[in-house]
Amino acid sequence: MSIPDWQDTTLGTMKRAALWLITVVGEGNTFTKEDVIKAFPGVSQADRRVRDLRDFGWQIDTNREDVNLDQHKLRFIKPGDRVWEPGKGSRPGSKITHTRRREVLANDGHFCRSCGITPGETYEGSYESAQLDLARRGVKQLDGTEVVELVSECKRCRVGGAGKANDIAVFLGAVQSLGALERQALAGWVEADRREFSVVERLWADYRTLPSESRAKVRQALGLGD
């Protein structure tokens, strides 16, 4: 299906920015704020409209997500919703008030619900400090309807998890399939809203992040051969 011309001024700036990213910048390529200003001369806050695309599942990385980028560059990773199509470029109540933001952060315990990191905490293996943000998450309800809810996430998880959705019925169905002891353990984690990982689980997580050469050395040390 053909897409509109990004220079069509009858479209809103965010829609034009989405089309500009697809047709001019291209997936995987970088651009700067100056590039945005040149592409949309005389348009105030055009760079902000580019950032707004993240709320619609578009992945646009900065040096917070990609350490290979300098502070002036952004990288267009992948598109999200086709915001130029009718009904896809706006969301009712999309502006989050300060009161609502504080409420969500408090309800979520002031930590990232995806990775558990807290504001100001340094990501393991880096010098980058975490910043909490709010992400919009589509959640399919028990009656089959889907609603968009807010959840606290660090900016790294928010970008990487763009477009993620949840299904309550599927989740509860999986819970019902658990044995009694597993369900008891899960209930304890849910009640505490925390789970402490054992040493062996943390080691497994660390092992999975190793490059293949280093994984081979670990396997050899454990007597597992090649």
Buried (B, 14 or more C-beta within 10 A) or exposed (E): EEEBEBEEEEBBBBBBBBBBBBEBBEEEEBBEEEBBEEBBEEBEEBBEBBBBBBBBBBBBBBBBBBEEBEEEBBBBBEBBBBBBEEEEBEEEEEEEEEEEBEEBBEEBEEBBBBBBBEBEBEBEEEEBEBBBBBBBBBBBEEEEEEEBEBBBBBBBBBBBBBEBEEBEEEEEEEEEEEEEEEEEEBEEEEEEEEEEEEEEEEEEEEEEEEEEEEEBEEEEEEEEEE
